[in-house]
Amino acid sequence: MRGVEMEIIDFGKAKAKEITNFHSLKAFYTKITKSEAPITIGFIHIEQGGVVGYHLAPVPQLFIVVEGEGWVEGENQKRVNVRSGEGVIWKKGEGHTSGSDSGLTALVLESEELTL
């Protein structure tokens, strides 16, 4: 499925909305996704020097770095650095790989219907 390209998404505080109800103070919320379809949510831990080998996304996948930093690479074989607060979405059938020189933890969401 050549020609499809991953999308980098910023989930940092700058994109968040302030929570003003419930007597909240200095609190911010960033929506990740909404889905009517079943969704799988998990963590992936890539240790220092680790790599998740090249594979095709079986369903749309959202990969959000919650700790550390690393890189992602799509079908164009160009590495893009990602760090805590950033995410990547891969479309169904899109080839990709990821890794880290120093280690990272990412939240992974997989569903036939991911709406950002």
All heavy atoms as an XYZ file, in Angstrom:
893
protein
N       0.844     -1.179      0.000
C       0.000      0.000      0.000
C       0.889      1.242      0.000
O       0.801      2.094      0.862
C      -0.915     -0.030      1.217
C      -2.023      0.967      1.145
S      -3.190      0.668      2.487
C      -4.418      1.820      1.990
N       1.787      1.336     -0.929
C       2.711      2.461     -1.033
C       1.954      3.770     -1.258
O       0.868      3.790     -1.804
C       3.695      2.234     -2.177
C       4.592      1.050     -1.935
C       5.807      1.489     -1.173
N       6.701      0.358     -1.013
C       7.342      0.116      0.104
N       7.187      0.889      1.134
N       8.152     -0.895      0.195
N       2.577      4.851     -0.834
C       1.986      6.162     -1.049
C       1.254      6.701      0.168
O       1.068      7.885      0.300
N       0.839      5.836      1.075
C       0.188      6.283      2.298
C       1.287      6.718      3.248
O       2.339      6.095      3.317
C      -0.646      5.130      2.919
C      -1.279      5.560      4.206
C      -1.688      4.647      1.935
N       1.075      7.786      3.985
C       2.128      8.265      4.868
C       1.596      8.539      6.264
O       0.509      9.087      6.425
C       2.753      9.541      4.299
C       3.975     10.003      5.046
C       5.051      8.944      5.211
O       5.316      8.203      4.253
O       5.615      8.835      6.308
N       2.380      8.163      7.259
C       2.012      8.384      8.651
C       1.834      9.874      8.923
O       2.390     10.716      8.231
C       3.072      7.801      9.573
C       4.406      8.471      9.460
S       5.637      7.609     10.426
C       7.065      8.597     10.028
N       1.071     10.170      9.961
C       0.821     11.551     10.363
C       1.297     11.735     11.793
O       0.952     10.955     12.673
C      -0.677     11.853     10.272
C      -1.054     13.235     10.708
C      -2.556     13.471     10.677
O      -3.307     12.619     10.161
O      -2.977     14.518     11.199
N       2.105     12.759     12.048
C       2.578     13.084     13.388
C       1.564     14.024     14.029
O       1.122     14.990     13.410
C       3.967     13.758     13.355
C       4.978     12.890     12.592
C       4.447     14.086     14.767
C       5.303     11.571     13.230
N       1.188     13.750     15.291
C       0.173     14.526     15.989
C       0.741     15.018     17.322
O       1.354     14.253     18.060
C      -1.083     13.671     16.249
C      -1.623     13.147     14.924
C      -2.148     14.470     16.981
C      -2.621     12.028     15.074
N       0.505     16.287     17.641
C       0.961     16.872     18.902
C      -0.154     16.767     19.938
O      -1.229     17.325     19.751
C       1.332     18.342     18.669
C       1.844     19.041     19.914
O       1.935     18.406     20.988
O       2.153     20.239     19.820
N       0.088     16.035     21.028
C      -0.864     15.902     22.126
C      -0.419     16.701     23.348
O      -0.916     16.507     24.441
C      -1.042     14.429     22.521
C      -1.809     13.632     21.511
C      -1.154     12.809     20.617
C      -3.186     13.708     21.459
C      -1.863     12.073     19.684
C      -3.903     12.981     20.538
C      -3.238     12.159     19.637
N       0.531     17.596     23.174
C       1.067     18.372     24.284
C       0.054     19.348     24.873
O      -1.020     19.593     24.323
N       0.424     19.935     25.995
C      -0.452     20.844     26.727
C      -0.910     22.021     25.879
O      -2.026     22.524     26.034
C       0.237     21.342     27.987
C      -0.648     22.236     28.828
C       0.078     22.726     30.058
C      -0.699     23.866     30.663
N       0.126     24.934     31.122
N      -0.066     22.470     24.962
C      -0.437     23.611     24.111
C      -1.697     23.328     23.296
O      -2.414     24.249     22.928
C       0.721     23.969     23.183
N      -1.990     22.058     23.037
C      -3.177     21.679     22.272
C      -4.373     21.378     23.177
O      -5.465     21.105     22.706
C      -2.872     20.441     21.423
C      -1.737     20.620     20.448
C      -2.115     21.566     19.346
C      -0.976     21.683     18.354
N      -1.290     22.498     17.223
N      -4.161     21.398     24.483
C      -5.208     21.027     25.442
C      -6.170     22.181     25.702
O      -5.849     23.345     25.457
C      -4.568     20.586     26.760
N      -7.333     21.826     26.201
C      -8.330     22.815     26.608
C      -8.383     22.847     28.134
O      -8.336     21.807     28.789
C      -9.703     22.450     26.053
C      -9.768     22.548     24.544
C     -11.153     22.253     24.029
C     -11.142     22.347     22.513
N     -12.430     22.017     21.929
N      -8.500     24.050     28.655
C      -8.557     24.196     30.106
C      -9.867     23.618     30.639
O     -10.932     23.799     30.054
C      -8.433     25.658     30.506
C      -8.328     25.848     32.000
C      -7.997     27.272     32.398
O      -8.004     28.160     31.529
O      -7.720     27.474     33.580
N      -9.773     22.921     31.757
C     -10.957     22.388     32.433
C     -11.427     23.473     33.393
O     -10.703     23.842     34.330
C     -10.635     21.092     33.191
C     -10.089     20.032     32.227
C     -11.878     20.584     33.933
C      -9.514     18.818     32.908
N     -12.631     23.995     33.145
C     -13.128     25.112     33.950
C     -14.273     24.712     34.869
O     -14.620     25.467     35.771
C     -13.597     26.258     33.039
O     -14.587     25.758     32.140
C     -12.425     26.832     32.246
N     -14.846     23.541     34.656
C     -15.942     23.125     35.537
C     -15.402     22.337     36.733
O     -14.206     22.067     36.828
C     -16.995     22.328     34.763
C     -16.413     21.182     33.970
O     -15.210     21.015     33.877
N     -17.273     20.379     33.397
N     -16.273     21.996     37.664
C     -15.940     21.220     38.871
C     -14.969     21.959     39.800
O     -14.201     21.335     40.521
C     -15.356     19.842     38.525
C     -16.087     19.088     37.462
C     -15.479     18.779     36.252
C     -17.403     18.688     37.655
C     -16.151     18.083     35.273
C     -18.082     17.999     36.674
C     -17.462     17.695     35.484
N     -14.933     23.276     39.752
C     -13.998     24.075     40.552
C     -12.545     23.701     40.233
O     -11.673     23.701     41.110
C     -14.271     23.928     42.055
C     -15.667     24.276     42.445
N     -16.126     25.581     42.474
C     -16.728     23.500     42.784
C     -17.398     25.584     42.824
N     -17.788     24.338     43.022
N     -12.309     23.348     38.983
C     -10.967     22.953     38.546
C     -10.037     24.153     38.489
O     -10.469     25.287     38.270
C     -11.051     22.298     37.167
O     -11.903     21.175     37.210
N      -8.751     23.889     38.677
C      -7.752     24.944     38.671
C      -6.474     24.427     38.032
O      -5.965     23.362     38.417
C      -7.462     25.394     40.115
C      -6.460     26.517     40.304
C      -6.970     27.815     39.675
C      -6.186     26.718     41.780
N      -5.990     25.129     37.026
C      -4.742     24.775     36.348
C      -4.754     23.324     35.864
O      -3.772     22.589     36.010
C      -3.537     25.029     37.260
C      -3.379     26.474     37.660
C      -2.165     26.672     38.543
C      -2.047     28.127     38.966
N      -0.887     28.336     39.822
N      -5.877     22.918     35.276
C      -6.022     21.561     34.753
C      -6.422     21.640     33.276
O      -7.222     22.497     32.891
C      -7.084     20.798     35.537
N      -5.855     20.738     32.458
C      -6.054     20.787     31.012
C      -6.328     19.382     30.481
O      -5.827     18.401     31.022
C      -4.819     21.379     30.335
C      -4.521     22.776     30.804
C      -3.794     22.993     31.968
C      -4.996     23.861     30.104
C      -3.533     24.276     32.415
C      -4.741     25.153     30.544
C      -4.014     25.365     31.696
N      -7.119     19.312     29.409
C      -7.539     18.029     28.843
C      -7.284     18.009     27.340
O      -7.623     18.957     26.633
C      -9.030     17.815     29.109
C      -9.623     16.596     28.436
C      -9.416     15.331     28.969
C     -10.385     16.715     27.286
C      -9.959     14.208     28.363
C     -10.928     15.592     26.675
C     -10.709     14.348     27.222
O     -11.250     13.238     26.615
N      -6.715     16.928     26.869
C      -6.523     16.722     25.440
C      -7.244     15.437     25.042
O      -6.897     14.354     25.521
C      -5.030     16.582     25.079
O      -4.343     17.739     25.526
C      -4.847     16.428     23.587
N      -8.258     15.568     24.200
C      -8.981     14.396     23.706
C      -8.070     13.613     22.773
O      -7.373     14.189     21.943
C     -10.234     14.839     22.952
C     -11.018     13.694     22.356
C     -12.224     14.231     21.599
C     -12.842     13.153     20.762
N     -13.932     13.666     19.937
N      -8.089     12.299     22.929
C      -7.298     11.452     22.056
C      -8.164     10.946     20.909
O      -7.861     11.164     19.753
C      -6.675     10.269     22.829
C      -5.683     10.797     23.861
C      -6.000      9.305     21.871
C      -5.125      9.737     24.780
N      -9.241     10.256     21.219
C     -10.084      9.681     20.182
C     -11.452      9.342     20.727
O     -11.657      9.298     21.947
C      -9.437      8.411     19.574
O     -10.206      7.980     18.450
C      -9.347      7.280     20.573
N     -12.363      9.078     19.827
C     -13.690      8.584     20.161
C     -13.994      7.482     19.162
O     -13.711      7.629     17.973
C     -14.728      9.707     20.048
C     -16.129      9.262     20.366
C     -17.088     10.429     20.254
C     -18.500      9.939     20.562
N     -19.473     11.032     20.453
N     -14.560      6.389     19.644
C     -14.829      5.276     18.742
C     -16.083      4.533     19.168
O     -16.267      4.234     20.342
C     -13.642      4.300     18.743
O     -13.917      3.200     17.905
N     -16.938      4.258     18.218
C     -18.109      3.413     18.454
C     -17.733      1.940     18.275
O     -18.393      1.056     18.788
C     -19.244      3.793     17.493
C     -19.724      5.232     17.630
C     -20.384      5.524     18.964
O     -21.036      4.619     19.533
O     -20.235      6.660     19.452
N     -16.670      1.697     17.533
C     -16.202      0.336     17.273
C     -15.342     -0.152     18.433
O     -14.801      0.650     19.194
C     -15.391      0.309     15.983
N     -15.193     -1.469     18.569
C     -14.290     -1.992     19.600
C     -12.893     -1.396     19.426
O     -12.449     -1.145     18.309
C     -14.282     -3.501     19.341
C     -15.572     -3.765     18.628
C     -15.833     -2.537     17.807
N     -12.232     -1.172     20.553
C     -10.900     -0.566     20.529
C      -9.991     -1.334     21.484
O     -10.414     -1.762     22.550
C     -10.986      0.933     20.891
C      -9.652      1.642     20.659
C     -11.474      1.135     22.302
C      -9.754      3.157     20.683
N      -8.761     -1.524     21.066
C      -7.747     -2.143     21.909
C      -6.794     -1.041     22.351
O      -6.325     -0.255     21.530
C      -6.975     -3.226     21.133
O      -7.889     -4.230     20.703
C      -5.905     -3.863     22.005
N      -6.523     -0.992     23.669
C      -5.646      0.029     24.225
C      -4.566     -0.671     25.034
O      -4.869     -1.533     25.862
C      -6.429      1.003     25.131
C      -7.564      1.662     24.345
C      -5.496      2.052     25.735
C      -8.524      2.461     25.198
N      -3.326     -0.315     24.803
C      -2.239     -0.936     25.542
C      -1.001     -0.063     25.541
O      -0.970      1.000     24.910
N      -0.001     -0.500     26.267
C       1.291      0.180     26.300
C       2.311     -0.649     25.552
O       2.260     -1.879     25.558
C       1.800      0.353     27.735
C       1.148      1.474     28.481
C       0.246      1.212     29.496
C       1.432      2.793     28.178
C      -0.362      2.238     30.198
C       0.835      3.833     28.871
C      -0.062      3.551     29.885
N       3.250      0.023     24.920
C       4.401     -0.651     24.339
C       5.641     -0.025     24.967
O       5.722      1.201     25.106
C       4.426     -0.563     22.803
C       5.541     -1.419     22.230
C       4.541      0.862     22.313
C       5.406     -1.684     20.751
N       6.549     -0.859     25.398
C       7.793     -0.407     26.016
C       8.928     -0.809     25.082
O       9.096     -2.000     24.788
C       7.992     -1.062     27.381
C       6.836     -0.846     28.303
N       6.700      0.299     29.059
C       5.750     -1.606     28.569
C       5.582      0.214     29.762
N       4.994     -0.924     29.483
N       9.671      0.171     24.612
C      10.830     -0.097     23.765
C      12.053      0.294     24.584
O      12.216      1.463     24.957
C      10.770      0.709     22.449
C       9.484      0.371     21.679
C      12.003      0.419     21.604
C       9.278      1.198     20.418
N      12.874     -0.672     24.875
C      14.056     -0.421     25.695
C      15.147      0.275     24.882
O      15.064      0.359     23.650
C      14.579     -1.731     26.267
C      13.611     -2.360     27.249
C      14.147     -3.643     27.874
O      15.171     -4.178     27.409
O      13.526     -4.085     28.853
N      16.170      0.738     25.563
C      17.308      1.391     24.927
C      17.835      0.516     23.792
O      18.130     -0.667     23.994
C      18.401      1.630     25.958
C      19.607      2.346     25.416
C      20.651      2.606     26.494
O      20.448      2.321     27.672
N      21.776      3.141     26.081
N      17.898      1.069     22.589
C      18.378      0.321     21.427
C      17.341     -0.619     20.825
O      17.649     -1.346     19.893
N      16.110     -0.580     21.330
C      15.070     -1.491     20.865
C      14.389     -1.022     19.585
O      14.397      0.170     19.251
N      13.798     -1.991     18.884
C      13.113     -1.723     17.622
C      11.879     -2.609     17.527
O      11.930     -3.787     17.872
C      14.037     -2.038     16.416
C      13.289     -1.918     15.098
C      15.253     -1.134     16.414
N      10.780     -2.035     17.075
C       9.619     -2.824     16.662
C       9.767     -2.952     15.151
O       9.750     -1.941     14.434
C       8.287     -2.140     17.024
C       7.117     -2.947     16.481
C       8.167     -1.965     18.534
N       9.941     -4.174     14.676
C      10.234     -4.403     13.269
C       9.145     -3.938     12.317
O       7.983     -3.757     12.695
N       9.542     -3.750     11.080
C       8.639     -3.290     10.030
C       7.459     -4.240      9.883
O       7.631     -5.452      9.804
C       9.402     -3.180      8.713
C       8.568     -2.629      7.584
C       8.471     -1.264      7.388
C       7.880     -3.470      6.726
C       7.708     -0.735      6.359
C       7.109     -2.954      5.690
C       7.027     -1.587      5.519
O       6.260     -1.079      4.502
N       6.260     -3.663      9.867
C       5.046     -4.461      9.682
C       3.936     -3.568      9.148
O       4.042     -2.344      9.173
C       4.616     -5.111     11.010
C       4.271     -4.134     12.084
N       5.229     -3.419     12.786
C       3.081     -3.727     12.572
C       4.634     -2.632     13.661
N       3.325     -2.782     13.549
N       2.880     -4.181      8.649
C       1.716     -3.461      8.162
C       0.704     -3.333      9.293
O       0.458     -4.300     10.022
C       1.078     -4.195      6.984
C       1.972     -4.439      5.773
C       1.189     -5.180      4.685
C       2.545     -3.139      5.226
N       0.116     -2.163      9.432
C      -0.908     -1.957     10.464
C      -2.152     -2.759     10.085
O      -2.728     -2.541      9.023
C      -1.252     -0.475     10.564
N      -2.573     -3.697     10.952
C      -3.757     -4.502     10.625
C      -5.053     -3.698     10.684
O      -6.027     -4.032     10.018
C      -3.746     -5.609     11.682
C      -2.942     -5.055     12.811
C      -1.963     -4.095     12.209
N      -5.054     -2.635     11.490
C      -6.161     -1.683     11.620
C      -5.516     -0.322     11.849
O      -4.319     -0.246     12.125
C      -7.113     -2.029     12.804
C      -7.802     -3.365     12.588
C      -6.365     -2.021     14.125
N      -6.261      0.779     11.781
C      -5.664      2.067     12.124
C      -5.057      2.013     13.534
O      -5.662      1.454     14.458
C      -6.845      3.032     12.062
C      -7.761      2.421     11.044
C      -7.649      0.936     11.300
N      -3.860      2.566     13.671
C      -3.135      2.525     14.941
C      -2.692      3.928     15.336
O      -2.174      4.672     14.509
C      -1.887      1.651     14.832
C      -2.155      0.205     14.549
C      -0.856     -0.594     14.416
O       0.196     -0.058     14.100
N      -0.962     -1.879     14.665
N      -2.875      4.258     16.603
C      -2.405      5.522     17.164
C      -1.357      5.184     18.215
O      -1.606      4.416     19.137
C      -3.567      6.303     17.779
C      -3.240      7.645     18.418
C      -2.585      8.592     17.421
C      -4.506      8.271     18.992
N      -0.179      5.743     18.075
C       0.999      5.473     18.902
C       1.370      6.795     19.569
O       1.819      7.718     18.896
C       2.102      4.981     17.951
C       3.442      4.678     18.535
C       3.796      3.380     18.847
C       4.400      5.674     18.701
C       5.071      3.078     19.321
C       5.672      5.393     19.177
C       5.999      4.088     19.494
N       1.111      6.920     20.881
C       1.360      8.168     21.597
C       2.493      7.956     22.592
O       2.375      7.149     23.521
C       0.108      8.652     22.346
C      -1.068      8.821     21.382
C       0.399      9.961     23.081
C      -2.388      9.072     22.084
N       3.581      8.682     22.437
C       4.719      8.569     23.348
C       4.351      9.270     24.657
O       4.007     10.446     24.669
C       5.991      9.189     22.739
C       7.160      9.057     23.707
C       6.317      8.541     21.396
N       4.397      8.515     25.746
C       4.067      9.076     27.060
C       5.306      9.263     27.935
O       5.262      9.981     28.927
C       3.003      8.234     27.809
C       1.682      8.268     27.055
C       3.464      6.807     28.029
N       6.392      8.620     27.556
C       7.647      8.761     28.308
C       8.810      8.460     27.383
O       8.754      7.526     26.589
C       7.656      7.789     29.488
C       8.879      7.886     30.361
C       8.787      6.945     31.553
O       9.093      5.747     31.385
O       8.392      7.411     32.623
N       9.857      9.274     27.470
C      11.049      9.037     26.671
C      10.941      9.622     25.279
O      10.101     10.479     24.993
N      11.814      9.121     24.411
C      11.817      9.579     23.029
C      12.354      8.481     22.133
O      13.010      7.542     22.592
C      12.640     10.853     22.869
C      14.072     10.716     23.301
C      14.820     12.048     23.258
O      14.212     13.086     23.539
O      16.012     12.019     22.931
N      12.065      8.610     20.862
C      12.517      7.613     19.902
C      12.273      8.092     18.493
O      12.317      9.295     18.222
N      11.970      7.158     17.605
C      11.751      7.493     16.202
C      10.691      6.561     15.617
O      10.442      5.475     16.134
C      13.051      7.399     15.411
C      13.777      6.084     15.588
C      14.777      5.813     16.473
C      13.524      4.866     14.881
N      15.166      4.497     16.371
C      14.418      3.897     15.391
C      12.654      4.495     13.872
C      14.448      2.585     14.916
C      12.680      3.177     13.407
C      13.583      2.244     13.927
N      10.090      7.041     14.551
C       9.154      6.238     13.766
C       9.561      6.376     12.307
O      10.181      7.362     11.906
C       7.684      6.678     13.960
C       7.225      6.393     15.382
C       7.497      8.148     13.640
N       9.222      5.370     11.538
C       9.576      5.375     10.124
C       8.429      4.754      9.352
O       7.939      3.681      9.710
C      10.857      4.561      9.927
C      11.393      4.544      8.528
C      12.687      3.758      8.449
O      13.643      4.107      9.171
O      12.729      2.784      7.671
N       7.986      5.454      8.320
C       6.900      4.957      7.485
C       7.430      4.308      6.222
O       8.607      3.955      6.117
N       6.554      4.188      5.249
C       6.901      3.515      4.002
C       7.945      4.260      3.182
O       8.606      3.671      2.342
C       5.640      3.282      3.185
C       4.717      2.285      3.875
C       3.448      2.014      3.102
O       3.120      2.775      2.170
O       2.783      1.035      3.438
N       8.109      5.562      3.438
C       9.115      6.337      2.697
C      10.520      6.140      3.266
O      11.475      6.703      2.771
C       8.756      7.814      2.685
C       8.784      8.455      4.063
O       9.113      7.816      5.069
N       8.427      9.723      4.122
N      10.631      5.365      4.340
C      11.901      5.021      4.987
C      12.640      6.245      5.530
O      13.855      6.237      5.661
C      12.793      4.211      4.052
C      12.152      2.902      3.641
C      13.019      2.085      2.717
O      13.924      2.577      2.064
N      12.717      0.795      2.652
N      11.889      7.303      5.878
C      12.471      8.484      6.511
C      12.120      8.460      7.991
O      10.944      8.423      8.346
C      11.943      9.762      5.864
C      12.420      9.950      4.445
C      11.925     11.253      3.870
C      12.382     11.386      2.431
N      11.823     12.587      1.793
N      13.118      8.464      8.833
C      12.896      8.465     10.279
C      12.489      9.843     10.764
O      13.057     10.851     10.355
C      14.140      8.011     11.029
C      14.372      6.530     10.898
C      15.418      6.044     11.854
N      15.498      4.597     11.704
C      16.348      3.851     12.357
N      17.195      4.393     13.210
N      16.353      2.546     12.173
N      11.507      9.844     11.660
C      11.031     11.074     12.272
C      11.152     10.894     13.779
O      10.659      9.895     14.328
C       9.558     11.358     11.886
C       9.053     12.603     12.591
C       9.411     11.486     10.380
N      11.810     11.811     14.458
C      11.952     11.736     15.910
C      10.627     12.069     16.582
O       9.912     12.979     16.139
C      13.050     12.681     16.395
C      14.423     12.237     15.945
O      14.694     11.051     15.823
N      15.290     13.184     15.682
N      10.293     11.325     17.632
C       9.092     11.570     18.426
C       9.486     11.555     19.899
O      10.430     10.884     20.291
C       7.980     10.528     18.160
C       7.397     10.712     16.775
C       8.484      9.106     18.350
N       8.740     12.334     20.681
C       9.031     12.405     22.120
C       7.724     12.473     22.887
O       6.644     12.565     22.308
C       9.920     13.606     22.419
C       9.304     14.921     22.023
C      10.318     16.043     22.128
N       9.874     17.146     21.323
C       9.433     18.294     21.807
N       9.404     18.514     23.089
N       9.025     19.240     21.007
N       7.842     12.456     24.193
C       6.674     12.502     25.069
C       5.734     13.625     24.659
O       6.165     14.750     24.425
C       7.142     12.696     26.516
O       6.053     12.710     27.387
N       4.447     13.296     24.537
C       3.443     14.275     24.140
C       3.147     14.290     22.654
O       2.260     14.993     22.210
N       3.883     13.497     21.881
C       3.647     13.419     20.441
C       3.115     12.045     20.080
O       3.397     11.057     20.760
C       4.928     13.699     19.653
C       5.435     15.114     19.825
C       6.695     15.395     19.041
O       7.540     14.477     18.904
O       6.840     16.534     18.587
N       2.355     12.002     19.023
C       1.788     10.745     18.571
C       1.901     10.588     17.071
O       2.179     11.541     16.347
N       1.672      9.373     16.630
C       1.701      9.037     15.212
C       0.477      8.188     14.922
O       0.124      7.302     15.712
C       2.959      8.210     14.867
C       3.010      7.893     13.388
C       4.218      8.916     15.307
N      -0.172      8.450     13.800
C      -1.270      7.579     13.394
C      -0.894      6.911     12.076
O      -0.370      7.556     11.173
C      -2.614      8.334     13.295
C      -3.738      7.337     13.073
C      -2.584      9.417     12.237
C      -5.099      7.825     13.463
N      -1.102      5.606     12.044
C      -0.883      4.834     10.835
C      -2.227      4.306     10.352
O      -3.029      3.809     11.149
C       0.063      3.658     11.094
C       1.470      4.087     11.349
C       2.334      4.633     10.445
C       2.185      3.994     12.580
N       3.541      4.886     11.055
C       3.481      4.509     12.360
C       1.864      3.527     13.852
C       4.448      4.559     13.349
C       2.832      3.582     14.843
C       4.102      4.095     14.587
N      -2.462      4.407      9.071
C      -3.698      3.900      8.476
C      -3.602      2.392      8.311
O      -2.510      1.816      8.279
C      -3.940      4.575      7.130
C      -4.177      6.067      7.253
C      -4.377      6.692      5.885
C      -4.734      8.147      6.052
N      -3.639      9.043      5.852
N      -4.741      1.752      8.192
C      -4.794      0.303      7.965
C      -3.975     -0.038      6.720
O      -4.098      0.603      5.682
C      -6.251     -0.134      7.776
C      -6.413     -1.617      7.572
C      -7.877     -1.980      7.479
C      -8.052     -3.484      7.323
N      -9.475     -3.855      7.375
N      -3.104     -1.017      6.864
C      -2.277     -1.461      5.753
C      -0.989     -0.684      5.566
O      -0.171     -1.037      4.727
N      -0.780      0.365      6.351
C       0.420      1.182      6.205
C       1.614      0.515      6.887
O       1.555      0.129      8.056
C       0.190      2.562      6.805
C       1.339      3.517      6.586
C       1.039      4.926      7.074
O      -0.054      5.166      7.610
O       1.934      5.765      6.923
N       2.705      0.393      6.164
C       3.916     -0.189      6.711
C       4.672      0.790      7.578
O       4.731      1.979      7.269
N       5.230      0.295      8.689
C       5.955      1.182      9.595
C       6.831      0.384     10.554
O       6.669     -0.814     10.725
C       4.990      2.057     10.386
C       4.061      1.271     11.267
N       2.951      0.624     10.795
C       4.091      1.023     12.591
C       2.322      0.017     11.793
N       3.008      0.244     12.899
N       7.740      1.110     11.195
C       8.606      0.570     12.235
C       8.853      1.683     13.241
O       8.612      2.853     12.953
C       9.933      0.033     11.641
O      10.721     -0.549     12.675
C      10.729      1.117     10.952
N       9.316      1.329     14.431
C       9.621      2.324     15.452
C      10.748      1.808     16.329
O      11.000      0.608     16.391
C       8.379      2.644     16.301
O       7.839      1.471     16.857
N      11.410      2.730     17.011
C      12.501      2.329     17.888
C      12.957      3.473     18.761
O      12.419      4.579     18.698
N      13.960      3.182     19.577
C      14.477      4.214     20.483
C      15.927      3.927     20.830
O      16.293      2.771     21.081
C      13.641      4.254     21.769
O      14.154      5.205     22.661
N      16.734      4.975     20.844
C      18.118      4.850     21.279
C      18.219      4.885     22.795
O      19.139      4.329     23.372
C      18.968      5.980     20.687
C      19.062      5.883     19.165
O      18.987      4.760     18.625
O      19.197      6.939     18.520
N      17.244      5.558     23.456
C      17.311      5.745     24.903
C      16.159      5.088     25.668
O      16.178      5.051     26.889
C      17.333      7.241     25.222
O      16.200      7.877     24.663
N      15.146      4.602     24.966
C      13.988      3.969     25.587
C      12.767      4.863     25.541
O      12.877      6.084     25.625
N      11.604      4.243     25.363
C      10.354      4.986     25.368
C       9.208      4.073     25.767
O       9.296      2.852     25.672
C      10.063      5.652     24.024
C       9.659      4.835     22.794
C       8.238      4.328     22.832
C       9.823      5.690     21.551
N       8.137      4.708     26.230
C       6.874      4.026     26.499
C       5.811      4.757     25.696
O       5.761      5.987     25.709
C       6.517      4.063     27.994
O       7.556      3.400     28.722
C       5.190      3.371     28.264
N       4.989      3.993     24.995
C       3.927      4.592     24.188
C       2.597      3.928     24.513
O       2.535      2.729     24.776
C       4.230      4.449     22.701
N       1.540      4.724     24.488
C       0.177      4.234     24.588
C      -0.257      3.920     23.164
O      -0.094      4.761     22.268
C      -0.721      5.314     25.197
C      -2.190      4.976     25.371
C      -2.358      3.875     26.414
C      -2.967      6.221     25.784
N      -0.785      2.718     22.931
C      -1.179      2.301     21.591
C      -2.673      2.032     21.571
O      -3.180      1.274     22.395
C      -0.396      1.039     21.147
C      -0.829      0.606     19.765
C       1.103      1.300     21.184
N      -3.371      2.663     20.629
C      -4.802      2.457     20.433
C      -5.001      1.887     19.040
O      -4.437      2.418     18.064
C      -5.575      3.772     20.563
C      -5.510      4.443     21.931
C      -4.332      5.358     22.043
C      -6.785      5.181     22.204
N      -5.797      0.826     18.936
C      -6.056      0.182     17.655
C      -7.553     -0.048     17.505
O      -8.186     -0.609     18.387
C      -5.335     -1.161     17.567
C      -3.831     -1.064     17.700
C      -3.163     -2.415     17.694
O      -3.562     -3.268     18.507
O      -2.259     -2.619     16.873
N      -8.102      0.399     16.370
C      -9.528      0.230     16.121
C      -9.797      0.450     14.629
O      -9.117      1.246     13.998
C     -10.349      1.220     16.943
O     -11.721      1.108     16.636
N     -10.811     -0.208     14.138
C     -11.234      0.019     12.751
C     -11.683      1.453     12.550
O     -11.633      1.973     11.442
C     -12.351     -0.943     12.359
C     -11.906     -2.373     12.156
C     -11.047     -2.586     10.903
O     -10.974     -1.701     10.034
O     -10.420     -3.651     10.824
N     -12.134      2.106     13.626
C     -12.618      3.480     13.546
C     -11.938      4.347     14.593
O     -12.335      4.367     15.745
C     -14.130      3.527     13.781
C     -14.936      2.799     12.729
C     -16.421      2.839     13.025
O     -16.884      3.673     13.823
O     -17.140      2.011     12.448
N     -10.906      5.053     14.184
C     -10.244      6.016     15.064
C     -10.555      7.411     14.541
O     -10.247      7.739     13.414
C      -8.723      5.820     15.091
C      -8.186      4.670     15.915
C      -6.678      4.587     15.797
C      -8.587      4.798     17.358
N     -11.205      8.216     15.364
C     -11.562      9.576     14.995
C     -10.781     10.539     15.880
O     -10.940     10.518     17.086
C     -13.070      9.828     15.182
O     -13.784      8.843     14.433
C     -13.457     11.208     14.721
N      -9.938     11.357     15.272
C      -9.127     12.319     16.031
C      -9.740     13.698     15.939
O     -10.393     14.046     15.030
C      -7.698     12.344     15.526
C      -6.958     11.013     15.574
C      -5.565     11.176     15.044
C      -6.913     10.491     16.996
